[in-house]
Amino acid sequence: MKNPSLKTVPRWLVMLLSLSLAAPAVPQGLPQAAPDSRNALPSLGDTVSGDVSVGMERRLGDRVMRELRRDPDFLDDAVLLDHLQPMWTSLIEASKARGHIPVELEERFAWELFLVRDRSVNAFALPGGYVGTHLGLIAITATPDELASVLAHELSHVTQRHIARSIGGGQLSSFAGIAGLLLGILVASRSPDAANALITGGQAVAIQGQLNFSRDMEREADRVGFSVLTGAGFAPGGMAAMFEKLLQGSRLSDNQSFPYLRSHPLTTDRIGEARSRLGVEGAVVLPRTLTWALMQARARVLMEPREAALQRAQDLDRPAVLAAAIGPGERLAALYASALASTLRNDARRAEAALAAARPLAASEPSAALLVEMLALQGLIARREGLAAAAQLDRLLADPQALDSRALLLAQAQVALMPGASDRMAERAAERLQVWVALHGQDAAAWRSLSQLWTRLDQPLRSVRAEAEWAAALGDVIGAVDRLRSGQRLARSSSSRAEEVEAAIIDARLRDLEVRRRELMMEERRGG
């Protein structure tokens, strides 16, 4: 059976669960503002009854995400996420500072931002604190502030518990009914008729109730999102600019490119309120940086993996195209897009030529220069040029900007797994990943790489445990339990002190996951 498509899921989820879009980006390391009573806005979400508890909402989100992670359009691009995650974290911190995230919500929700490989302009929230953004949205934003305005708006749907209110109120009688609705929506890509059937009969009452709240929820998310946006340090003009861009874009093109606006049309009231919140200084939107121009270029290339689209992106290196570009930012973005497309098409000569032309344009902005060199490393890894990749990696790791880069951490593992790599390279990569997963236990890609490294280093017990954690991070609890049980059997044949410690960790994790497995089995028996 074909997996559900992320390209269809967000549109239906947005329609049914009053999800939405609009918010600007946030720099890391900003001082946290003290909670401001003026921003402790009345919350529609406060009236949510016990029908949808915080724990139930998280379980619903986890269940949906288990399906979405299997879809090929679920994209874990570490380079893009390295730049979006600080933005997302800053918005969350600003929301906490304003009292919008109580302790229970902070501890129980996932607060995870993820990417969808889709050219349409959309972002959406899911139960339990998951927020997805399409690459098409990133591609049209001129500044981080515009994207941050969308994410702040989506975050506010989560913190105000609009999703729980939409599916609560006694309109759906059980976890099974709610989960069944959500999971049924995922079938839409396989059978539109099945999706249509979901919104008939008894479910129509729930949906109509949701639509009645939609306008109030959208306006509340605008208002709360604006306070979060500015509290996180983004230009307040980003929200109004994003609204206007969405409206203009939808007028110029009615080709299914703006699914958000089809479900949540912008009203003159919403746009007027966004403008009215701006003072004279607030109307200013920060100029696009070279780094953001590269993020847009990367999103544009990755959102369309078809050969014809990659060919068009590759041709952006042609002299006529570069001559028509306005300013160094557009020229740099064109060259980066061409180099990335050439890398994906295995055209090393053309990729290297585009990167060589991009380097002097990026030199004035260290973070942009780092991105160009990381793309060069991506090409070397793709071509399996181990020695050159190791040398490039060493140069990048010497850059203080790169110390917290997840993309480079995963690249280091890839280089260490290449033929000819030394044991010491693999050990260094494994050590860094071990520290990383201790802090980011839900990072499936990191656990997967760590498992491969431990296998490379002839550490089978550690490898099995890391593989189990990889399965658990993907939501495959049964698979994780099976791997941990095999780890227990393996541990019985070992007398190493180090492996005794690892065996104890495996035993503890197995107990935890067995409890979770039983919970899932009970939910299945109840039909949820």
C-alpha positions in Angstrom: 0.0 0.0 0.0 1.4 3.4 -0.9 2.3 5.6 1.9 0.2 8.8 2.4 1.5 11.9 0.7 2.6 14.9 2.7 1.6 17.0 -0.3 -2.0 16.2 0.4 -2.0 15.8 4.1 -1.3 19.5 5.1 -4.0 20.9 2.9 -6.7 18.6 4.5 -5.3 19.0 8.0 -5.3 22.8 7.6 -8.9 22.8 6.4 -10.2 20.5 9.1 -8.2 21.5 12.1 -8.0 25.3 11.6 -4.3 25.3 11.0 -2.6 28.2 9.2 0.4 30.3 8.3 2.2 33.6 8.8 5.3 34.5 11.0 9.0 35.9 11.0 12.5 34.5 11.9 14.4 34.7 15.2 18.1 35.1 16.0 19.7 32.9 18.6 21.1 34.1 21.8 18.8 37.0 22.5 18.1 37.9 26.1 14.7 36.6 27.3 12.2 39.2 28.1 10.4 39.0 31.4 6.8 37.9 31.2 4.7 40.9 30.3 1.2 41.0 31.7 0.1 43.1 28.8 0.9 40.2 26.5 -0.8 37.5 28.6 -3.6 37.6 26.1 -6.9 35.9 26.7 -6.7 32.5 25.1 -9.4 30.7 23.3 -7.5 27.6 24.1 -8.0 28.1 27.8 -11.6 27.0 27.5 -10.6 23.6 26.1 -12.3 20.9 28.2 -10.9 17.6 29.4 -12.1 16.1 26.1 -8.7 16.5 24.6 -6.0 16.5 27.3 -2.4 17.6 26.7 -1.3 14.0 26.8 -4.0 12.9 24.3 -3.1 15.8 21.9 0.6 14.7 22.0 -0.3 11.0 21.3 -2.4 12.1 18.4 0.5 14.1 17.0 2.9 11.2 17.5 0.6 8.9 15.7 0.3 11.2 12.7 4.0 11.8 12.6 4.8 8.1 12.6 3.0 8.0 9.2 4.4 11.2 7.9 8.0 10.3 8.6 7.6 7.3 6.2 6.7 9.6 3.3 9.5 10.5 0.8 8.4 14.1 0.9 9.3 14.3 4.6 12.7 16.0 4.3 15.5 16.1 6.8 17.8 18.6 5.2 20.3 19.4 7.9 21.6 22.5 6.2 18.2 24.2 6.0 17.3 23.0 9.5 20.6 24.3 10.9 19.3 27.8 10.0 15.6 27.3 10.8 16.0 25.6 14.2 17.5 28.7 15.9 14.6 30.7 14.6 12.1 28.2 15.9 13.9 27.9 19.3 13.9 31.7 19.7 10.2 31.9 19.0 9.5 29.2 21.5 11.6 31.0 24.1 9.8 34.3 23.4 6.4 32.5 23.8 7.6 31.0 27.1 8.7 34.4 28.3 5.2 35.8 27.6 3.5 33.1 29.6 2.0 31.3 26.7 3.6 27.9 27.4 2.8 26.5 30.8 5.1 23.9 32.3 2.8 21.0 31.4 2.7 22.0 27.7 6.5 22.6 27.7 7.2 19.2 29.0 4.7 17.2 27.1 4.7 18.6 23.6 7.3 17.8 21.0 8.0 21.4 19.8 9.4 20.0 16.5 9.8 21.9 13.3 10.0 19.7 10.1 10.3 20.2 6.3 8.1 19.1 3.5 9.5 18.7 0.0 6.7 20.6 -1.8 6.8 23.7 -4.0 3.4 25.0 -2.7 3.3 27.9 -0.2 2.1 26.4 3.1 2.8 25.7 6.7 0.7 23.8 9.2 0.5 22.7 12.8 -0.3 19.2 14.1 -1.5 18.1 17.5 1.2 17.8 20.1 3.5 20.7 19.0 4.6 19.6 15.5 4.9 22.3 12.9 5.6 21.6 9.2 6.7 24.0 6.5 6.8 23.5 2.8 10.0 24.4 0.9 7.8 26.5 -1.3 7.2 28.8 1.6 10.9 29.2 2.3 11.5 29.9 -1.3 9.2 32.9 -1.5 10.3 34.6 1.7 12.7 37.5 1.1 13.9 37.7 4.7 14.0 35.5 7.8 11.5 38.0 9.4 8.9 37.0 6.9 9.3 33.3 7.5 9.5 33.8 11.3 6.1 35.6 11.1 4.6 32.4 9.6 6.2 30.2 12.2 5.2 32.5 15.1 1.6 32.3 13.9 1.7 28.5 13.7 3.3 28.3 17.1 0.5 30.4 18.5 -2.1 27.9 17.2 -0.2 25.3 19.3 0.3 27.4 22.4 -3.4 28.6 22.4 -4.4 25.0 21.9 -6.6 25.8 18.9 -6.2 22.3 17.6 -7.6 20.7 20.8 -10.5 23.2 20.8 -11.2 22.3 17.1 -11.5 18.6 17.8 -12.8 18.8 21.4 -15.9 20.0 23.0 -17.5 16.6 22.9 -17.8 16.6 19.1 -15.7 13.5 18.9 -16.3 10.9 21.6 -13.0 9.1 21.9 -9.3 9.0 21.1 -10.2 6.4 18.5 -12.6 8.8 16.8 -10.1 11.7 16.7 -7.2 9.5 15.7 -9.4 7.8 13.1 -10.3 11.2 11.6 -6.7 12.4 11.5 -5.3 9.1 10.1 -8.1 8.9 7.6 -7.2 12.2 6.2 -3.8 10.7 5.4 -5.5 8.4 3.0 -6.6 11.3 0.8 -3.7 11.0 -1.6 -4.6 7.4 -2.3 -8.3 7.9 -2.5 -9.9 11.3 -2.6 -13.3 9.6 -2.2 -12.2 8.1 1.1 -11.2 11.6 2.3 -14.6 13.0 1.2 -16.3 10.2 3.1 -14.6 11.5 6.3 -16.4 14.8 6.1 -19.9 13.5 5.8 -22.3 12.2 8.3 -21.4 12.7 12.0 -18.0 14.2 11.2 -19.7 17.2 9.4 -20.9 18.5 12.8 -17.3 18.6 14.1 -16.0 20.3 11.0 -18.8 22.9 11.0 -18.0 23.7 14.7 -14.3 24.1 13.8 -15.2 26.5 10.9 -17.2 28.6 13.3 -14.1 29.3 15.4 -11.8 29.7 12.5 -11.9 33.5 12.1 -11.5 34.1 15.9 -8.6 31.6 16.1 -6.8 33.1 13.1 -7.0 36.6 14.5 -5.9 35.4 17.9 -2.9 33.6 16.3 -2.1 36.8 14.4 -2.1 38.8 17.6 -0.3 36.4 19.8 2.1 35.5 17.0 3.0 39.2 16.5 3.9 39.6 20.1 6.1 36.4 20.0 7.7 37.6 16.7 8.7 40.9 18.1 9.7 39.4 21.4 12.1 37.1 19.7 13.8 40.0 18.0 12.4 39.9 14.5 11.4 42.9 12.5 7.7 43.5 13.2 7.1 44.5 9.5 7.7 40.9 8.5 4.2 39.8 9.3 2.5 42.5 7.3 5.0 42.0 4.4 4.2 38.3 4.4 0.5 38.9 4.3 0.8 41.2 1.4 3.1 38.8 -0.4 0.7 35.9 0.0 -2.2 38.0 -1.2 -0.4 39.4 -4.2 0.9 35.9 -5.1 -2.5 34.3 -4.9 -4.0 37.0 -7.2 -1.2 36.5 -9.8 -1.5 32.7 -9.7 -4.4 30.5 -9.0 -2.7 27.3 -9.8 -2.9 25.5 -6.5 0.3 27.1 -5.3 -1.2 28.7 -2.1 -3.1 26.0 -0.2 -3.0 28.0 2.9 -5.0 30.8 1.4 -7.6 28.4 0.0 -8.3 27.2 3.5 -7.7 30.4 5.4 -8.3 33.4 3.1 -6.7 36.6 4.2 -9.3 39.3 5.0 -8.8 43.0 4.8 -9.3 43.1 8.6 -6.4 40.8 9.2 -4.1 42.7 6.9 -5.3 46.0 8.3 -4.7 44.8 11.9 -1.2 43.6 11.0 -0.4 47.1 9.6 -1.9 48.9 12.5 0.4 47.1 14.9 3.4 48.7 13.3 4.9 52.0 14.4 7.0 54.1 12.1 10.1 52.0 12.9 8.1 48.8 12.8 7.2 49.2 9.2 10.8 48.7 8.2 11.7 45.2 7.0 15.3 44.2 7.2 17.1 43.6 3.9 17.8 40.1 2.7 21.2 38.8 3.7 23.4 36.7 1.5 22.9 33.8 3.8 19.1 34.0 3.5 19.5 34.2 -0.3 21.3 30.9 -0.2 18.6 29.3 2.0 16.0 30.4 -0.6 18.1 29.0 -3.4 18.6 25.7 -1.6 14.8 25.4 -0.9 14.0 26.1 -4.6 16.3 23.4 -5.8 15.3 20.7 -3.3 11.6 21.3 -3.7 11.6 20.1 -7.3 13.7 16.9 -7.6 12.5 16.2 -11.2 15.2 16.1 -13.8 13.8 18.9 -15.9 13.6 21.2 -12.8 17.2 20.3 -11.9 18.3 21.1 -15.4 16.7 24.6 -15.2 18.4 25.2 -11.9 21.7 24.1 -13.3 21.4 26.6 -16.1 21.3 29.5 -13.7 25.1 29.6 -14.1 24.8 30.8 -17.7 26.4 34.2 -18.4 23.1 35.7 -19.6 21.3 34.7 -16.4 24.1 36.1 -14.2 24.3 39.3 -16.1 20.5 39.9 -15.6 20.7 39.2 -11.8 20.1 42.3 -9.7 23.0 42.7 -7.2 25.5 40.2 -5.7 22.9 38.4 -3.7 20.9 37.3 -6.7 24.1 36.3 -8.5 25.3 34.3 -5.5 22.0 32.6 -5.1 21.9 31.6 -8.9 25.4 30.2 -8.7 24.6 28.3 -5.5 21.5 26.8 -7.0 23.4 25.8 -10.1 26.1 24.2 -8.0 23.6 22.2 -5.9 21.7 21.1 -9.0 24.9 20.0 -10.6 25.9 18.1 -7.5 22.5 16.3 -7.5 23.0 15.5 -11.2 26.6 14.2 -10.6 28.1 16.9 -12.8 31.3 17.6 -10.8 33.0 19.9 -13.3 30.0 22.3 -13.5 29.4 22.2 -9.8 33.0 23.1 -9.0 33.0 26.0 -11.6 29.8 27.5 -10.1 31.3 27.2 -6.6 34.5 28.9 -7.7 32.5 31.8 -9.0 30.4 32.0 -5.9 33.2 32.2 -3.4 34.2 35.8 -4.0 30.6 36.9 -3.8 30.0 35.2 -0.5 33.3 36.3 1.1 31.8 39.4 2.7 29.4 37.4 4.9 31.1 34.6 6.9 28.0 32.5 7.3 27.3 32.6 3.5 30.9 31.7 2.8 30.5 28.7 5.2 27.4 27.5 3.3 29.3 27.6 0.0 32.1 25.5 1.4 29.6 23.1 3.0 28.1 22.6 -0.5 31.5 21.8 -1.8 31.8 19.2 0.9 28.4 17.7 0.0 29.7 17.3 -3.6 32.9 15.6 -2.5 30.9 13.2 -0.3 28.5 12.5 -3.1 31.4 11.6 -5.4 33.1 9.5 -2.7 36.3 11.5 -2.9 37.3 10.5 0.6 40.7 12.2 1.0 39.5 15.5 -0.4 36.3 15.3 1.7 38.4 14.7 4.8 40.6 17.7 4.1 37.5 19.9 3.4 35.9 18.7 6.6 38.9 19.6 8.7 38.9 23.1 7.2 35.3 23.6 8.1 35.5 22.2 11.6 38.2 24.7 12.3 35.6 27.5 11.7 34.1 28.5 15.1 30.7 29.0 13.2 30.6 25.3 12.5 30.9 24.0 16.0 27.2 23.6 16.5 26.3 22.6 12.9 24.3 19.4 12.8 24.9 19.3 9.0 28.7 19.1 9.6 28.2 16.6 12.4 26.4 14.2 10.0 28.8 15.0 7.2 31.7 14.0 9.5 30.1 10.6 10.0 29.6 10.2 6.3 33.3 10.9 5.7 34.4 8.6 8.4 32.4 5.8 6.9 34.1 6.1 3.5 36.5 3.5 2.3 40.0 4.3 3.5 39.0 6.4 6.5 41.0 5.7 9.6 39.6 4.2 12.8 40.6 7.5 14.5 38.3 9.4 12.2 35.5 7.1 12.9 36.1 7.3 16.7 36.1 11.1 16.6 32.9 11.2 14.6 31.2 8.6 17.0 32.4 10.6 20.1 30.8 13.8 18.7 27.6 12.1 17.8 27.3 10.4 21.2 27.4 13.8 22.8 24.9 15.1 20.4 22.3 12.3 20.9 22.6 12.7 24.6 21.1 16.2 24.1 19.0 15.4 21.1 17.6 12.0 21.7 14.9 12.2 19.0 17.4 12.8 16.2 16.8 9.7 14.1 19.5 10.5 11.5 22.1 11.0 14.2 21.3 7.7 15.8 21.4 6.0 12.4 24.8 7.4 11.6 26.0 6.4 15.1 24.9 2.9 14.6 26.8 2.6 11.4 29.9 4.1 13.0 29.8 1.6 15.9 29.5 -1.2 13.4 32.5 0.2 11.5 34.5 0.2 14.9 33.5 -3.4 15.7 31.2 -2.4 18.6 28.1 -4.5 17.9 26.3 -4.0 21.1 26.6 -0.2 20.8 25.5 -0.4 17.2 22.4 -2.4 18.1 21.4 0.0 20.8 21.9 3.0 18.5 19.8 1.3 15.8 17.1 0.7 18.4 17.1 4.4 19.3 16.9 5.2 15.6 13.7 3.1 15.3 12.3 4.7 18.4 12.9 8.2 17.1 11.0 7.3 14.0 8.1 6.1 16.1 8.7 2.4 15.4 8.4 1.2 19.0 7.9 -2.4 18.1 11.1 -2.3 15.9 13.0 -0.7 18.7 11.9 -3.3 21.2 13.0 -6.1 18.8 16.4 -4.6 18.4 16.9 -4.1 22.1 16.0 -7.7 22.7 18.6 -8.8 20.2 21.0 -6.6 22.1 20.2 -8.4 25.3 21.0 -11.7 23.6 24.2 -10.3 22.3 25.2 -9.0 25.7 25.0 -12.4 27.3 27.9 -13.6 25.2 30.1 -10.6 26.2 32.4 -10.3 29.3 33.7 -6.8 28.6 33.2 -4.3 31.4 32.3 -1.6 28.8 29.7 -3.8 27.3 28.2 -4.6 30.7 27.5 -0.9 31.1 25.9 -0.8 27.6 23.9 -3.9 28.5 22.5 -2.1 31.6 21.4 0.8 29.4 19.8 -1.6 27.0 17.9 -3.2 29.8 16.6 0.1 31.1 15.6 1.3 27.7 13.8 -1.9 26.9 11.7 -1.6 30.1 10.7 2.0 29.1 9.8 1.0 25.5 7.9 -2.1 26.6 5.6 0.1 28.6 5.1 2.3 25.5 4.5 -0.7 23.3 1.8 -2.0 25.6 0.1 1.5 25.6 0.1 1.4 21.8 -1.3 -2.1 21.7 -4.1 -1.0 24.1 -4.9 2.0 21.8 -5.0 -0.4 18.8 -7.4 -2.7 20.7 -9.6 0.2 21.4 -9.6 1.1 17.8 -7.6 4.2 18.3 
